[in-house]
Amino acid sequence: MLADALPLLRQYLRQQADDGQTHVPVRPEARELLPRLASRRQAESDAARLSRTAPGPSSQPPAAAPPSPDPGSASAVPSLVLEVAGATREEKLARLAQMAEEAPAPRALGTLRGTMVFAVGNPNAGVMFIGEAPGAEEERQHEPFVGPAGQLLTKIITAMGLKRADVYISNICKFRPAMENQGNGNRKPSAQEMAACLPFILTEIDIIRPKVIVALGGTAAEGLGIPGPVGRNRGRFHVVGGVPVVVTWHPSYLLRQEQEGAGLQAKRQSWEDMLMAMDEAGLPISEKQRGFFKSRAG
């Protein structure tokens, strides 16, 4: 995970330098952790070099990783977590939203629209959903996941036995990516756009400290430092900021699959991921919930 996050960190620092920012605030715990991370990366590099020179073992594939987070794994780079004033989570999140609104790095890119869409939900939530970026409807309502994909997400949350007000919903990118002749058109954010907003989502995670994060789609996972397609990353836990992360299909993907007549399998997989998240969050799971899709062909 460290190797995945470092390119985003380097990109963010380059952007800060381009904006004339020569110093980045680093929390005390990060100062203590960074030397260990550097040592870990060196050890990984040495191991990789040795593996290239050592005689190869048998052609047996490596054993699958157990479906549980590694508490010692390095996650998103902690130096990007911002210092935020406030006595409560609510106060800190309100201040963080103001910081995101005024942040020079995302606006300096010139590729994002001007309306900031921050987050919605319970600051004390055990489950945090993270998408990629706001779309046209989200921009109009100043709230993430309120369009068709958001309506499906609300149904999923309800099936989990929760309400939208019980969870916390945010996006990697806090501004809608711009396009020529945009209208209602949307596009996924670039790596540079996500890197410019990365400190804000990492700080949200640090403030809320949910029991589990659900990354909605491959772009959101990539923004959190989890590369690769959803199909490869779902079904197991990852770790970001010390919090277990479940990667699953974006609701908009589920809607597209349904329109193409192939939605049942994707929905079943998405629900399996939700059961993982519910279990990690300590939510009750009924037999009815466990039995969703079991009797359906697909």
N, C-alpha and C positions, 0 to 999 in steps of 0.2 A: 504493500500500500504506500510506503514511503516513496518508492521509485515512481509511483503513479502520481503522487501529489507534488513532487519536486518540480516538474515542468510547469505546473500551474503557479507555483510560488515564484519561480524565476520569471515567468511571464508577467506576473503581478508586479514584481519589483522593478522590472524594466519599464512597465507602464508608469509606475510611481516616479521613476527617474525622469522619464520623458515629461512628466508634469511638474518637474522641479522639486519633487519630494526626495530629499536626501536621507531622511531617517524614517524608519518604521517602528512604532512602539512595540515592544516585546514584553510580555508578561513575565514576572519573576520565575514562575514554574517552567516557562518556555526556555528561559536562559539556562536552566538546569538540564532540560531535556535535550536541547539541540546538540550538545557534544555527544550524547549517547546515540542520537539518531545518526550523526556523522560516522561514528564508530560502527554502527550497525550496517550502514550502507557500504563502508569499506569492507566489512566482513562478508557481506553478500557479494561484492565485486570479486573478492579473493576466492570465494567458493565457486563462483561462476567460472573464473579463470581456470581453477583446478579441474572443474568438471569437463572443461574442453580438452585438457591435456591428459586426463586419466583415461585408462582403457574403459570402454563402455561396458556396463553390466548387461544383464539379459534384456531382451526386448520387451519384457513385461511392462505394461503401463503402470504409472504410479498409482498408489492407492488413493481413492477419493478422500477428500478432506471431510472430517466429521461435520455435521450440520450444526455447529455451535461456534460462537465467536472466540477468537484467540485474544484473551485479555491482555496479552503482552504485545500484540501487534501494533505497529506504528500506524496511525490514521492520519487524517488531514493535518497539515502542518500547524502546530499550535500557535506559532508566532503570528498568524493571521487573525487570531481572535482579538477583538478590539476591547479596550478598556471603556466601559460605559457607566456613566454616573446614574445613581438611583438606588433607593432603599429596597424596592420590591421588584419582582419580575416585570410587573406591569409598567413600572416607571422606567426600568431599563429598556424594555422593548419600545416604549414610546420615544425614548431618547435615541435609540438605535434607528428607528424609522426616520427620525429627523436627520440623523447623520447620513442615512442612505439617500434621502431627498437632496441633501446638499453635497454629496460626494462628487469631487471633481473627476475622478478616474473614469466612471462609466460615461459621463457626459462628454468627456474629452475625446472619446472614441468617434463620435459623430455618426454612429451606426444604430443608436438606440433612440427611441422616442422619448419625449419629455415627461410623460406622466408616470410617476412612481407608483407601483402597486406592491405593497409590503407583504402583509400576511393577515390571517384571520384565525380566531379560535381561542382556546383556553391556554393561558401561559403555564398552567400547572398540568398540562396534558401528559398522559403516559404514552400516547401514540402521536407521532409527528409525521405528516405527509409532506413530501417535497417534490415539486414538479420542476419543469425547465424554465418557463417564462410566461408572463401574462399574454393573452391574446386580445382580440378586439373587444369582446364583451367584458373581459376582466378590466381592461383599460377604461371602459365606459363606467363600470360600477366600482372601480378602485378596490376590487377584491379578487383574490385568486380563485380559480376553478368555479366560475359561475355560469359558463356557457354549457353546451351539450355535454362535454367531457366532465365538467364539474357536476352536472346533474346526475350523471352516472356514478361519479365518486360519492355523491351524497347517498345514493341507493346502496352502494357497497358499505359505507359507514353505518347505515341503518341496519343492514344485514348483520353487521358485527355486534349489534345491540347497543350502538352508540348514536349520538347526534353530532352534527357538525360542531356544535358549541362545546362538545366534550373533547375534541381533538384540536390539533394545531396544524394549519395548512399554510405552506409557503412555497416559494420558488427559488431556484438558484439565482436566476437573473431577475432583478427588480424592475426592469423596464421592458417594454415590448420591443423586440427587434424590428428595425425599420426596413421598409422595402419601397421600391419605386412604384408609383401608382397603387399604393397599398390598399386603400379601401378596407375591407374586412379580412384581407389576406394576412396570413401569419407565416413565420418561418422560425426554425429552431435557432437558438442563440449560438454564436460561434464560441470556440474555446477562449478567445480573447475577451469576448463580452462576459462570459461566465467568470473568468479570472478577475475581471474588474469588480464583480459583485461578490466574489467568494468570501471576503472577510465578513460580510453581513450575515450570510446563512450560517457560517461557522460560529459566529457570535450568538446567533439565535439558538443554535444547538447548545452552546455553552450556558446560556441563560436558562433555557427551559429544562435541560437535562432530562429528556423523555426516556422512557424505558426502552423504546424501540422507534426506529425511523423506517418509513416505507418510502423508498425512492421510486417514483412513478416514471418509468421509461428509461431507455438507455442514455438519453442526453442528461437527465437529472443524475443518474449514477455516475456518468463520466465527469460531470461537474463536481461531484463529491470525491473524485479520485478513484473511481471504480471503473476501469476501462472494459470494453468488450460488450457483446450483444446481451440483451436481456435473457435470451434462452440459455446462455452459458452461466449467467450470474444468479438467476433465480434459483429457489430451492435450497439455498444455504445462506448463512449469515456472513456479513462483512462488518467492519468496524470503522466508524468515523467519529473522531472526537471522543473516543471511549464508549460510544453508544452502538449497540447492534443495529445493523441496517439490513432490511429485506428489500431486494430489487424485484420489481414486478412490472407487468405491462402497463403502459399509460392508458387511461380510460379512452382516449381518442383512438388508440390502436384497437381496443375492444370494439368500439363502435364501427370502425372500418371493417374489421373481420366479420361483424354481424351483417353488415350491408352486403358483403361478398358471400354470405351463406356459410361461413366457416368460423363462426364465433364461439361455438360451444367449447371447443378444446381450450381456447385462450381464456375464456371465462372460468373454466374449471381450474386451470393453472393459476389464474389470478386469485381465485378463492383459496386455493391451497396456500398461497403466499400469505393471504390475510389470516388464515388459521395459525401459521407460524408466528406472525406478528402478535396476534391475540394471545397466544400461549406465552410468548416472551414478555408481554406486558402484564401477564397475570389476570387477564380477563376471563370470565367464565365462558365455557364453550359447551353448548348443549348438543345432544345427540342429533337433533335436527340440523344444527349448523354443520356438524361434522359430516352429515349425510348428504349435504347439498351436492348435486351432480353425480352422486355415486350410482344412482339407478338409471342415469341417462346415457344413451349411446352417443358416441362422438368420435 
